[in-house]
Amino acid sequence: MSRLSGVGWGALLCALLLFVSPVQAHHGWIGGETIELSGTITWVRLGNPHGELTLDVDGEEWTVEVGQPWRNERAGLEEGDLAEGVTLRVSGEHAAERLLKAEQLWIGEEHYVLYPGRI
């Protein structure tokens, strides 16, 4: 079995970071500010790796990433809760221009916490 030199280990580490970094940027929080939006859902796709919906906020479209199916269910959301035409208030990390990673949301008076450790 051959041994890697210091340069070999460095090259291996760099290669691994190239593959891990995009995953972290896509799935992790990147230090954005927490904001709250209210609007009406105009489009929904629920499933893995996470659900997405389009929220009409005063005529401006926002993409809202919600949890994976198991996370939404654990928060108490049921089928049909996140559907076109539903008005909701959502709080989470403003991750990019008109992109919000939902941490908690409200439908009417019902409060759903998707990421308990984040709030």
Disulfide bonds with the S-S distance in Angstrom:
none
